[in-house]
Amino acid sequence: MIEWTAIGIFVLLLFNFVPRKRFREENIIFLFKQLITFLFGLLAVERKFLEYPSRVFFRRTLRSSFTFEYFIYPTICTLFNLYYPEKRGYFVKFLYYFVHTAPIAAFEVFAKKYTNIIRYKNGWTWYWSFITLWISNYISRIYHQWFIKAMTVDSIK
């Protein structure tokens, strides 16, 4: 039920907060984020740091959480990049990263404690999730900046 509700909420977020003129940009961010979460998620699951006992999609073929790693988190990252406060100071940018990372890590702690969606194993804790989320946001931000710059240069030629 939690996964289906989350999917519904995040579909609505995409439709309501991604401007049509930035749809191509959103697709690139979304797909790149899926690549990053695939690598981080697969590494964490294969190294047995995390376990997702209850999954809606691909239960027999994929041990990571398809819902989180391939839809929810890329959606959050898309909105993160589209509304990034580019012209603000370092403190505001730091808070922006924190506001987009902390709730996800907090929900993960809640889900670990009260549901069967995720289990931490072999020394994994909430702060490892927080750090990997922060790093993957940073990587996606660098890629997004490069992509926008490349797109602008190509349109000038």
Chimera marker file (.cmm) of the C-alpha trace (Angstrom):
<marker_set name="trace">
<marker id="1" x="0.000" y="0.000" z="0.000" r="1" g="1" b="0" radius="0.5"/>
<marker id="2" x="2.843" y="2.398" z="0.837" r="1" g="1" b="0" radius="0.5"/>
<marker id="3" x="4.541" y="1.839" z="-2.513" r="1" g="1" b="0" radius="0.5"/>
<marker id="4" x="1.355" y="2.326" z="-4.542" r="1" g="1" b="0" radius="0.5"/>
<marker id="5" x="0.502" y="5.498" z="-2.620" r="1" g="1" b="0" radius="0.5"/>
<marker id="6" x="4.014" y="6.846" z="-3.155" r="1" g="1" b="0" radius="0.5"/>
<marker id="7" x="3.838" y="6.136" z="-6.880" r="1" g="1" b="0" radius="0.5"/>
<marker id="8" x="0.544" y="8.026" z="-7.128" r="1" g="1" b="0" radius="0.5"/>
<marker id="9" x="1.879" y="10.995" z="-5.192" r="1" g="1" b="0" radius="0.5"/>
<marker id="10" x="5.065" y="11.217" z="-7.232" r="1" g="1" b="0" radius="0.5"/>
<marker id="11" x="3.243" y="10.947" z="-10.570" r="1" g="1" b="0" radius="0.5"/>
<marker id="12" x="1.154" y="13.933" z="-9.460" r="1" g="1" b="0" radius="0.5"/>
<marker id="13" x="4.299" y="15.801" z="-8.414" r="1" g="1" b="0" radius="0.5"/>
<marker id="14" x="5.844" y="15.277" z="-11.842" r="1" g="1" b="0" radius="0.5"/>
<marker id="15" x="2.733" y="16.415" z="-13.677" r="1" g="1" b="0" radius="0.5"/>
<marker id="16" x="2.222" y="19.459" z="-11.471" r="1" g="1" b="0" radius="0.5"/>
<marker id="17" x="5.779" y="20.732" z="-10.987" r="1" g="1" b="0" radius="0.5"/>
<marker id="18" x="7.604" y="20.024" z="-14.239" r="1" g="1" b="0" radius="0.5"/>
<marker id="19" x="6.979" y="22.832" z="-16.714" r="1" g="1" b="0" radius="0.5"/>
<marker id="20" x="6.283" y="21.659" z="-20.276" r="1" g="1" b="0" radius="0.5"/>
<marker id="21" x="9.132" y="23.729" z="-21.678" r="1" g="1" b="0" radius="0.5"/>
<marker id="22" x="11.581" y="21.853" z="-19.403" r="1" g="1" b="0" radius="0.5"/>
<marker id="23" x="10.248" y="18.372" z="-20.178" r="1" g="1" b="0" radius="0.5"/>
<marker id="24" x="13.361" y="17.321" z="-22.159" r="1" g="1" b="0" radius="0.5"/>
<marker id="25" x="15.582" y="18.515" z="-19.338" r="1" g="1" b="0" radius="0.5"/>
<marker id="26" x="13.449" y="16.583" z="-16.845" r="1" g="1" b="0" radius="0.5"/>
<marker id="27" x="13.797" y="13.375" z="-18.854" r="1" g="1" b="0" radius="0.5"/>
<marker id="28" x="17.579" y="13.624" z="-18.926" r="1" g="1" b="0" radius="0.5"/>
<marker id="29" x="17.764" y="14.223" z="-15.169" r="1" g="1" b="0" radius="0.5"/>
<marker id="30" x="15.325" y="11.387" z="-14.478" r="1" g="1" b="0" radius="0.5"/>
<marker id="31" x="17.192" y="8.866" z="-16.634" r="1" g="1" b="0" radius="0.5"/>
<marker id="32" x="20.610" y="9.874" z="-15.312" r="1" g="1" b="0" radius="0.5"/>
<marker id="33" x="19.350" y="9.548" z="-11.745" r="1" g="1" b="0" radius="0.5"/>
<marker id="34" x="18.062" y="6.079" z="-12.523" r="1" g="1" b="0" radius="0.5"/>
<marker id="35" x="21.578" y="5.155" z="-13.642" r="1" g="1" b="0" radius="0.5"/>
<marker id="36" x="23.097" y="6.454" z="-10.409" r="1" g="1" b="0" radius="0.5"/>
<marker id="37" x="20.527" y="4.800" z="-8.153" r="1" g="1" b="0" radius="0.5"/>
<marker id="38" x="20.893" y="1.573" z="-10.105" r="1" g="1" b="0" radius="0.5"/>
<marker id="39" x="24.637" y="1.537" z="-9.397" r="1" g="1" b="0" radius="0.5"/>
<marker id="40" x="24.429" y="2.623" z="-5.729" r="1" g="1" b="0" radius="0.5"/>
<marker id="41" x="21.378" y="0.465" z="-5.035" r="1" g="1" b="0" radius="0.5"/>
<marker id="42" x="22.755" y="-2.616" z="-6.718" r="1" g="1" b="0" radius="0.5"/>
<marker id="43" x="26.063" y="-2.234" z="-4.887" r="1" g="1" b="0" radius="0.5"/>
<marker id="44" x="24.327" y="-1.844" z="-1.512" r="1" g="1" b="0" radius="0.5"/>
<marker id="45" x="22.018" y="-4.816" z="-2.061" r="1" g="1" b="0" radius="0.5"/>
<marker id="46" x="24.651" y="-7.112" z="-3.555" r="1" g="1" b="0" radius="0.5"/>
<marker id="47" x="27.079" y="-6.300" z="-0.739" r="1" g="1" b="0" radius="0.5"/>
<marker id="48" x="24.221" y="-7.167" z="1.640" r="1" g="1" b="0" radius="0.5"/>
<marker id="49" x="24.102" y="-3.737" z="3.304" r="1" g="1" b="0" radius="0.5"/>
<marker id="50" x="20.392" y="-3.379" z="2.526" r="1" g="1" b="0" radius="0.5"/>
<marker id="51" x="17.548" y="-5.764" z="1.969" r="1" g="1" b="0" radius="0.5"/>
<marker id="52" x="14.084" y="-5.089" z="0.564" r="1" g="1" b="0" radius="0.5"/>
<marker id="53" x="11.963" y="-8.022" z="1.800" r="1" g="1" b="0" radius="0.5"/>
<marker id="54" x="8.644" y="-6.661" z="0.555" r="1" g="1" b="0" radius="0.5"/>
<marker id="55" x="8.564" y="-5.338" z="-3.005" r="1" g="1" b="0" radius="0.5"/>
<marker id="56" x="5.726" y="-4.694" z="-5.430" r="1" g="1" b="0" radius="0.5"/>
<marker id="57" x="7.695" y="-4.976" z="-8.689" r="1" g="1" b="0" radius="0.5"/>
<marker id="58" x="10.173" y="-7.591" z="-9.935" r="1" g="1" b="0" radius="0.5"/>
<marker id="59" x="10.254" y="-9.656" z="-6.745" r="1" g="1" b="0" radius="0.5"/>
<marker id="60" x="11.968" y="-12.599" z="-8.388" r="1" g="1" b="0" radius="0.5"/>
<marker id="61" x="14.425" y="-10.771" z="-10.625" r="1" g="1" b="0" radius="0.5"/>
<marker id="62" x="15.593" y="-7.667" z="-8.778" r="1" g="1" b="0" radius="0.5"/>
<marker id="63" x="16.608" y="-7.523" z="-5.140" r="1" g="1" b="0" radius="0.5"/>
<marker id="64" x="16.651" y="-3.738" z="-4.941" r="1" g="1" b="0" radius="0.5"/>
<marker id="65" x="13.540" y="-1.589" z="-4.614" r="1" g="1" b="0" radius="0.5"/>
<marker id="66" x="12.315" y="-0.749" z="-8.097" r="1" g="1" b="0" radius="0.5"/>
<marker id="67" x="9.744" y="1.708" z="-6.745" r="1" g="1" b="0" radius="0.5"/>
<marker id="68" x="12.234" y="3.773" z="-4.767" r="1" g="1" b="0" radius="0.5"/>
<marker id="69" x="15.353" y="3.523" z="-6.899" r="1" g="1" b="0" radius="0.5"/>
<marker id="70" x="13.780" y="3.796" z="-10.335" r="1" g="1" b="0" radius="0.5"/>
<marker id="71" x="10.824" y="6.077" z="-9.763" r="1" g="1" b="0" radius="0.5"/>
<marker id="72" x="10.523" y="7.894" z="-6.427" r="1" g="1" b="0" radius="0.5"/>
<marker id="73" x="14.108" y="8.985" z="-5.988" r="1" g="1" b="0" radius="0.5"/>
<marker id="74" x="14.606" y="10.004" z="-9.656" r="1" g="1" b="0" radius="0.5"/>
<marker id="75" x="11.415" y="12.065" z="-9.372" r="1" g="1" b="0" radius="0.5"/>
<marker id="76" x="12.716" y="13.824" z="-6.256" r="1" g="1" b="0" radius="0.5"/>
<marker id="77" x="16.047" y="14.428" z="-7.944" r="1" g="1" b="0" radius="0.5"/>
<marker id="78" x="14.350" y="15.834" z="-11.029" r="1" g="1" b="0" radius="0.5"/>
<marker id="79" x="12.524" y="18.395" z="-8.922" r="1" g="1" b="0" radius="0.5"/>
<marker id="80" x="15.751" y="19.019" z="-6.974" r="1" g="1" b="0" radius="0.5"/>
<marker id="81" x="17.583" y="19.962" z="-10.166" r="1" g="1" b="0" radius="0.5"/>
<marker id="82" x="14.783" y="21.880" z="-11.848" r="1" g="1" b="0" radius="0.5"/>
<marker id="83" x="14.295" y="24.181" z="-8.861" r="1" g="1" b="0" radius="0.5"/>
<marker id="84" x="17.892" y="24.369" z="-7.649" r="1" g="1" b="0" radius="0.5"/>
<marker id="85" x="18.665" y="27.855" z="-6.210" r="1" g="1" b="0" radius="0.5"/>
<marker id="86" x="21.529" y="28.529" z="-8.617" r="1" g="1" b="0" radius="0.5"/>
<marker id="87" x="21.925" y="32.220" z="-7.822" r="1" g="1" b="0" radius="0.5"/>
<marker id="88" x="21.696" y="31.929" z="-4.047" r="1" g="1" b="0" radius="0.5"/>
<marker id="89" x="24.490" y="31.732" z="-1.478" r="1" g="1" b="0" radius="0.5"/>
<marker id="90" x="26.298" y="28.634" z="-0.239" r="1" g="1" b="0" radius="0.5"/>
<marker id="91" x="24.233" y="28.395" z="2.923" r="1" g="1" b="0" radius="0.5"/>
<marker id="92" x="20.942" y="28.337" z="0.989" r="1" g="1" b="0" radius="0.5"/>
<marker id="93" x="22.371" y="25.717" z="-1.374" r="1" g="1" b="0" radius="0.5"/>
<marker id="94" x="23.502" y="23.624" z="1.602" r="1" g="1" b="0" radius="0.5"/>
<marker id="95" x="20.010" y="23.856" z="3.107" r="1" g="1" b="0" radius="0.5"/>
<marker id="96" x="18.511" y="22.922" z="-0.253" r="1" g="1" b="0" radius="0.5"/>
<marker id="97" x="20.592" y="19.738" z="-0.335" r="1" g="1" b="0" radius="0.5"/>
<marker id="98" x="19.661" y="19.006" z="3.275" r="1" g="1" b="0" radius="0.5"/>
<marker id="99" x="15.929" y="19.546" z="2.677" r="1" g="1" b="0" radius="0.5"/>
<marker id="100" x="16.028" y="17.147" z="-0.285" r="1" g="1" b="0" radius="0.5"/>
<marker id="101" x="18.089" y="14.486" z="1.497" r="1" g="1" b="0" radius="0.5"/>
<marker id="102" x="16.991" y="14.408" z="5.146" r="1" g="1" b="0" radius="0.5"/>
<marker id="103" x="13.284" y="13.572" z="4.591" r="1" g="1" b="0" radius="0.5"/>
<marker id="104" x="14.198" y="10.598" z="2.409" r="1" g="1" b="0" radius="0.5"/>
<marker id="105" x="16.631" y="9.265" z="5.013" r="1" g="1" b="0" radius="0.5"/>
<marker id="106" x="14.057" y="9.927" z="7.754" r="1" g="1" b="0" radius="0.5"/>
<marker id="107" x="11.374" y="8.046" z="5.834" r="1" g="1" b="0" radius="0.5"/>
<marker id="108" x="13.805" y="5.186" z="5.364" r="1" g="1" b="0" radius="0.5"/>
<marker id="109" x="14.344" y="5.011" z="9.140" r="1" g="1" b="0" radius="0.5"/>
<marker id="110" x="10.571" y="5.038" z="9.655" r="1" g="1" b="0" radius="0.5"/>
<marker id="111" x="10.094" y="2.323" z="7.018" r="1" g="1" b="0" radius="0.5"/>
<marker id="112" x="12.847" y="0.222" z="8.573" r="1" g="1" b="0" radius="0.5"/>
<marker id="113" x="11.284" y="0.442" z="12.012" r="1" g="1" b="0" radius="0.5"/>
<marker id="114" x="7.583" y="0.092" z="11.214" r="1" g="1" b="0" radius="0.5"/>
<marker id="115" x="7.319" y="-1.776" z="7.896" r="1" g="1" b="0" radius="0.5"/>
<marker id="116" x="8.864" y="-4.662" z="6.021" r="1" g="1" b="0" radius="0.5"/>
<marker id="117" x="9.970" y="-2.483" z="3.089" r="1" g="1" b="0" radius="0.5"/>
<marker id="118" x="13.654" y="-2.195" z="4.022" r="1" g="1" b="0" radius="0.5"/>
<marker id="119" x="16.172" y="-3.760" z="6.382" r="1" g="1" b="0" radius="0.5"/>
<marker id="120" x="19.625" y="-2.503" z="7.280" r="1" g="1" b="0" radius="0.5"/>
<marker id="121" x="22.336" y="-5.141" z="7.474" r="1" g="1" b="0" radius="0.5"/>
<marker id="122" x="26.093" y="-5.405" z="8.027" r="1" g="1" b="0" radius="0.5"/>
<marker id="123" x="26.650" y="-2.014" z="9.637" r="1" g="1" b="0" radius="0.5"/>
<marker id="124" x="24.435" y="0.055" z="7.343" r="1" g="1" b="0" radius="0.5"/>
<marker id="125" x="22.716" y="2.910" z="9.161" r="1" g="1" b="0" radius="0.5"/>
<marker id="126" x="20.625" y="5.937" z="8.302" r="1" g="1" b="0" radius="0.5"/>
<marker id="127" x="23.684" y="8.142" z="7.869" r="1" g="1" b="0" radius="0.5"/>
<marker id="128" x="25.076" y="5.915" z="5.089" r="1" g="1" b="0" radius="0.5"/>
<marker id="129" x="21.787" y="6.384" z="3.294" r="1" g="1" b="0" radius="0.5"/>
<marker id="130" x="21.962" y="10.126" z="3.940" r="1" g="1" b="0" radius="0.5"/>
<marker id="131" x="25.537" y="10.335" z="2.609" r="1" g="1" b="0" radius="0.5"/>
<marker id="132" x="24.837" y="8.293" z="-0.535" r="1" g="1" b="0" radius="0.5"/>
<marker id="133" x="21.708" y="10.330" z="-1.233" r="1" g="1" b="0" radius="0.5"/>
<marker id="134" x="23.665" y="13.573" z="-0.824" r="1" g="1" b="0" radius="0.5"/>
<marker id="135" x="26.473" y="12.346" z="-3.094" r="1" g="1" b="0" radius="0.5"/>
<marker id="136" x="24.073" y="11.131" z="-5.759" r="1" g="1" b="0" radius="0.5"/>
<marker id="137" x="22.283" y="14.508" z="-5.677" r="1" g="1" b="0" radius="0.5"/>
<marker id="138" x="25.643" y="16.207" z="-6.114" r="1" g="1" b="0" radius="0.5"/>
<marker id="139" x="26.624" y="13.955" z="-9.031" r="1" g="1" b="0" radius="0.5"/>
<marker id="140" x="23.275" y="14.536" z="-10.719" r="1" g="1" b="0" radius="0.5"/>
<marker id="141" x="23.664" y="18.289" z="-10.195" r="1" g="1" b="0" radius="0.5"/>
<marker id="142" x="27.078" y="18.269" z="-11.898" r="1" g="1" b="0" radius="0.5"/>
<marker id="143" x="25.673" y="16.233" z="-14.784" r="1" g="1" b="0" radius="0.5"/>
<marker id="144" x="22.682" y="18.530" z="-15.080" r="1" g="1" b="0" radius="0.5"/>
<marker id="145" x="24.919" y="21.616" z="-15.242" r="1" g="1" b="0" radius="0.5"/>
<marker id="146" x="27.091" y="19.969" z="-17.899" r="1" g="1" b="0" radius="0.5"/>
<marker id="147" x="24.055" y="18.923" z="-19.917" r="1" g="1" b="0" radius="0.5"/>
<marker id="148" x="22.489" y="22.394" z="-19.843" r="1" g="1" b="0" radius="0.5"/>
<marker id="149" x="25.793" y="23.960" z="-20.863" r="1" g="1" b="0" radius="0.5"/>
<marker id="150" x="26.221" y="21.443" z="-23.716" r="1" g="1" b="0" radius="0.5"/>
<marker id="151" x="22.633" y="21.997" z="-24.838" r="1" g="1" b="0" radius="0.5"/>
<marker id="152" x="23.152" y="25.779" z="-24.852" r="1" g="1" b="0" radius="0.5"/>
<marker id="153" x="26.406" y="25.535" z="-26.826" r="1" g="1" b="0" radius="0.5"/>
<marker id="154" x="24.805" y="23.207" z="-29.391" r="1" g="1" b="0" radius="0.5"/>
<marker id="155" x="21.839" y="25.533" z="-29.850" r="1" g="1" b="0" radius="0.5"/>
<marker id="156" x="24.183" y="28.463" z="-30.506" r="1" g="1" b="0" radius="0.5"/>
<marker id="157" x="26.046" y="26.579" z="-33.263" r="1" g="1" b="0" radius="0.5"/>
<link id1="1" id2="2" r="1" g="1" b="0" radius="0.2"/>
<link id1="2" id2="3" r="1" g="1" b="0" radius="0.2"/>
<link id1="3" id2="4" r="1" g="1" b="0" radius="0.2"/>
<link id1="4" id2="5" r="1" g="1" b="0" radius="0.2"/>
<link id1="5" id2="6" r="1" g="1" b="0" radius="0.2"/>
<link id1="6" id2="7" r="1" g="1" b="0" radius="0.2"/>
<link id1="7" id2="8" r="1" g="1" b="0" radius="0.2"/>
<link id1="8" id2="9" r="1" g="1" b="0" radius="0.2"/>
<link id1="9" id2="10" r="1" g="1" b="0" radius="0.2"/>
<link id1="10" id2="11" r="1" g="1" b="0" radius="0.2"/>
<link id1="11" id2="12" r="1" g="1" b="0" radius="0.2"/>
<link id1="12" id2="13" r="1" g="1" b="0" radius="0.2"/>
<link id1="13" id2="14" r="1" g="1" b="0" radius="0.2"/>
<link id1="14" id2="15" r="1" g="1" b="0" radius="0.2"/>
<link id1="15" id2="16" r="1" g="1" b="0" radius="0.2"/>
<link id1="16" id2="17" r="1" g="1" b="0" radius="0.2"/>
<link id1="17" id2="18" r="1" g="1" b="0" radius="0.2"/>
<link id1="18" id2="19" r="1" g="1" b="0" radius="0.2"/>
<link id1="19" id2="20" r="1" g="1" b="0" radius="0.2"/>
<link id1="20" id2="21" r="1" g="1" b="0" radius="0.2"/>
<link id1="21" id2="22" r="1" g="1" b="0" radius="0.2"/>
<link id1="22" id2="23" r="1" g="1" b="0" radius="0.2"/>
<link id1="23" id2="24" r="1" g="1" b="0" radius="0.2"/>
<link id1="24" id2="25" r="1" g="1" b="0" radius="0.2"/>
<link id1="25" id2="26" r="1" g="1" b="0" radius="0.2"/>
<link id1="26" id2="27" r="1" g="1" b="0" radius="0.2"/>
<link id1="27" id2="28" r="1" g="1" b="0" radius="0.2"/>
<link id1="28" id2="29" r="1" g="1" b="0" radius="0.2"/>
<link id1="29" id2="30" r="1" g="1" b="0" radius="0.2"/>
<link id1="30" id2="31" r="1" g="1" b="0" radius="0.2"/>
<link id1="31" id2="32" r="1" g="1" b="0" radius="0.2"/>
<link id1="32" id2="33" r="1" g="1" b="0" radius="0.2"/>
<link id1="33" id2="34" r="1" g="1" b="0" radius="0.2"/>
<link id1="34" id2="35" r="1" g="1" b="0" radius="0.2"/>
<link id1="35" id2="36" r="1" g="1" b="0" radius="0.2"/>
<link id1="36" id2="37" r="1" g="1" b="0" radius="0.2"/>
<link id1="37" id2="38" r="1" g="1" b="0" radius="0.2"/>
<link id1="38" id2="39" r="1" g="1" b="0" radius="0.2"/>
<link id1="39" id2="40" r="1" g="1" b="0" radius="0.2"/>
<link id1="40" id2="41" r="1" g="1" b="0" radius="0.2"/>
<link id1="41" id2="42" r="1" g="1" b="0" radius="0.2"/>
<link id1="42" id2="43" r="1" g="1" b="0" radius="0.2"/>
<link id1="43" id2="44" r="1" g="1" b="0" radius="0.2"/>
<link id1="44" id2="45" r="1" g="1" b="0" radius="0.2"/>
<link id1="45" id2="46" r="1" g="1" b="0" radius="0.2"/>
<link id1="46" id2="47" r="1" g="1" b="0" radius="0.2"/>
<link id1="47" id2="48" r="1" g="1" b="0" radius="0.2"/>
<link id1="48" id2="49" r="1" g="1" b="0" radius="0.2"/>
<link id1="49" id2="50" r="1" g="1" b="0" radius="0.2"/>
<link id1="50" id2="51" r="1" g="1" b="0" radius="0.2"/>
<link id1="51" id2="52" r="1" g="1" b="0" radius="0.2"/>
<link id1="52" id2="53" r="1" g="1" b="0" radius="0.2"/>
<link id1="53" id2="54" r="1" g="1" b="0" radius="0.2"/>
<link id1="54" id2="55" r="1" g="1" b="0" radius="0.2"/>
<link id1="55" id2="56" r="1" g="1" b="0" radius="0.2"/>
<link id1="56" id2="57" r="1" g="1" b="0" radius="0.2"/>
<link id1="57" id2="58" r="1" g="1" b="0" radius="0.2"/>
<link id1="58" id2="59" r="1" g="1" b="0" radius="0.2"/>
<link id1="59" id2="60" r="1" g="1" b="0" radius="0.2"/>
<link id1="60" id2="61" r="1" g="1" b="0" radius="0.2"/>
<link id1="61" id2="62" r="1" g="1" b="0" radius="0.2"/>
<link id1="62" id2="63" r="1" g="1" b="0" radius="0.2"/>
<link id1="63" id2="64" r="1" g="1" b="0" radius="0.2"/>
<link id1="64" id2="65" r="1" g="1" b="0" radius="0.2"/>
<link id1="65" id2="66" r="1" g="1" b="0" radius="0.2"/>
<link id1="66" id2="67" r="1" g="1" b="0" radius="0.2"/>
<link id1="67" id2="68" r="1" g="1" b="0" radius="0.2"/>
<link id1="68" id2="69" r="1" g="1" b="0" radius="0.2"/>
<link id1="69" id2="70" r="1" g="1" b="0" radius="0.2"/>
<link id1="70" id2="71" r="1" g="1" b="0" radius="0.2"/>
<link id1="71" id2="72" r="1" g="1" b="0" radius="0.2"/>
<link id1="72" id2="73" r="1" g="1" b="0" radius="0.2"/>
<link id1="73" id2="74" r="1" g="1" b="0" radius="0.2"/>
<link id1="74" id2="75" r="1" g="1" b="0" radius="0.2"/>
<link id1="75" id2="76" r="1" g="1" b="0" radius="0.2"/>
<link id1="76" id2="77" r="1" g="1" b="0" radius="0.2"/>
<link id1="77" id2="78" r="1" g="1" b="0" radius="0.2"/>
<link id1="78" id2="79" r="1" g="1" b="0" radius="0.2"/>
<link id1="79" id2="80" r="1" g="1" b="0" radius="0.2"/>
<link id1="80" id2="81" r="1" g="1" b="0" radius="0.2"/>
<link id1="81" id2="82" r="1" g="1" b="0" radius="0.2"/>
<link id1="82" id2="83" r="1" g="1" b="0" radius="0.2"/>
<link id1="83" id2="84" r="1" g="1" b="0" radius="0.2"/>
<link id1="84" id2="85" r="1" g="1" b="0" radius="0.2"/>
<link id1="85" id2="86" r="1" g="1" b="0" radius="0.2"/>
<link id1="86" id2="87" r="1" g="1" b="0" radius="0.2"/>
<link id1="87" id2="88" r="1" g="1" b="0" radius="0.2"/>
<link id1="88" id2="89" r="1" g="1" b="0" radius="0.2"/>
<link id1="89" id2="90" r="1" g="1" b="0" radius="0.2"/>
<link id1="90" id2="91" r="1" g="1" b="0" radius="0.2"/>
<link id1="91" id2="92" r="1" g="1" b="0" radius="0.2"/>
<link id1="92" id2="93" r="1" g="1" b="0" radius="0.2"/>
<link id1="93" id2="94" r="1" g="1" b="0" radius="0.2"/>
<link id1="94" id2="95" r="1" g="1" b="0" radius="0.2"/>
<link id1="95" id2="96" r="1" g="1" b="0" radius="0.2"/>
<link id1="96" id2="97" r="1" g="1" b="0" radius="0.2"/>
<link id1="97" id2="98" r="1" g="1" b="0" radius="0.2"/>
<link id1="98" id2="99" r="1" g="1" b="0" radius="0.2"/>
<link id1="99" id2="100" r="1" g="1" b="0" radius="0.2"/>
<link id1="100" id2="101" r="1" g="1" b="0" radius="0.2"/>
<link id1="101" id2="102" r="1" g="1" b="0" radius="0.2"/>
<link id1="102" id2="103" r="1" g="1" b="0" radius="0.2"/>
<link id1="103" id2="104" r="1" g="1" b="0" radius="0.2"/>
<link id1="104" id2="105" r="1" g="1" b="0" radius="0.2"/>
<link id1="105" id2="106" r="1" g="1" b="0" radius="0.2"/>
<link id1="106" id2="107" r="1" g="1" b="0" radius="0.2"/>
<link id1="107" id2="108" r="1" g="1" b="0" radius="0.2"/>
<link id1="108" id2="109" r="1" g="1" b="0" radius="0.2"/>
<link id1="109" id2="110" r="1" g="1" b="0" radius="0.2"/>
<link id1="110" id2="111" r="1" g="1" b="0" radius="0.2"/>
<link id1="111" id2="112" r="1" g="1" b="0" radius="0.2"/>
<link id1="112" id2="113" r="1" g="1" b="0" radius="0.2"/>
<link id1="113" id2="114" r="1" g="1" b="0" radius="0.2"/>
<link id1="114" id2="115" r="1" g="1" b="0" radius="0.2"/>
<link id1="115" id2="116" r="1" g="1" b="0" radius="0.2"/>
<link id1="116" id2="117" r="1" g="1" b="0" radius="0.2"/>
<link id1="117" id2="118" r="1" g="1" b="0" radius="0.2"/>
<link id1="118" id2="119" r="1" g="1" b="0" radius="0.2"/>
<link id1="119" id2="120" r="1" g="1" b="0" radius="0.2"/>
<link id1="120" id2="121" r="1" g="1" b="0" radius="0.2"/>
<link id1="121" id2="122" r="1" g="1" b="0" radius="0.2"/>
<link id1="122" id2="123" r="1" g="1" b="0" radius="0.2"/>
<link id1="123" id2="124" r="1" g="1" b="0" radius="0.2"/>
<link id1="124" id2="125" r="1" g="1" b="0" radius="0.2"/>
<link id1="125" id2="126" r="1" g="1" b="0" radius="0.2"/>
<link id1="126" id2="127" r="1" g="1" b="0" radius="0.2"/>
<link id1="127" id2="128" r="1" g="1" b="0" radius="0.2"/>
<link id1="128" id2="129" r="1" g="1" b="0" radius="0.2"/>
<link id1="129" id2="130" r="1" g="1" b="0" radius="0.2"/>
<link id1="130" id2="131" r="1" g="1" b="0" radius="0.2"/>
<link id1="131" id2="132" r="1" g="1" b="0" radius="0.2"/>
<link id1="132" id2="133" r="1" g="1" b="0" radius="0.2"/>
<link id1="133" id2="134" r="1" g="1" b="0" radius="0.2"/>
<link id1="134" id2="135" r="1" g="1" b="0" radius="0.2"/>
<link id1="135" id2="136" r="1" g="1" b="0" radius="0.2"/>
<link id1="136" id2="137" r="1" g="1" b="0" radius="0.2"/>
<link id1="137" id2="138" r="1" g="1" b="0" radius="0.2"/>
<link id1="138" id2="139" r="1" g="1" b="0" radius="0.2"/>
<link id1="139" id2="140" r="1" g="1" b="0" radius="0.2"/>
<link id1="140" id2="141" r="1" g="1" b="0" radius="0.2"/>
<link id1="141" id2="142" r="1" g="1" b="0" radius="0.2"/>
<link id1="142" id2="143" r="1" g="1" b="0" radius="0.2"/>
<link id1="143" id2="144" r="1" g="1" b="0" radius="0.2"/>
<link id1="144" id2="145" r="1" g="1" b="0" radius="0.2"/>
<link id1="145" id2="146" r="1" g="1" b="0" radius="0.2"/>
<link id1="146" id2="147" r="1" g="1" b="0" radius="0.2"/>
<link id1="147" id2="148" r="1" g="1" b="0" radius="0.2"/>
<link id1="148" id2="149" r="1" g="1" b="0" radius="0.2"/>
<link id1="149" id2="150" r="1" g="1" b="0" radius="0.2"/>
<link id1="150" id2="151" r="1" g="1" b="0" radius="0.2"/>
<link id1="151" id2="152" r="1" g="1" b="0" radius="0.2"/>
<link id1="152" id2="153" r="1" g="1" b="0" radius="0.2"/>
<link id1="153" id2="154" r="1" g="1" b="0" radius="0.2"/>
<link id1="154" id2="155" r="1" g="1" b="0" radius="0.2"/>
<link id1="155" id2="156" r="1" g="1" b="0" radius="0.2"/>
<link id1="156" id2="157" r="1" g="1" b="0" radius="0.2"/>
</marker_set>
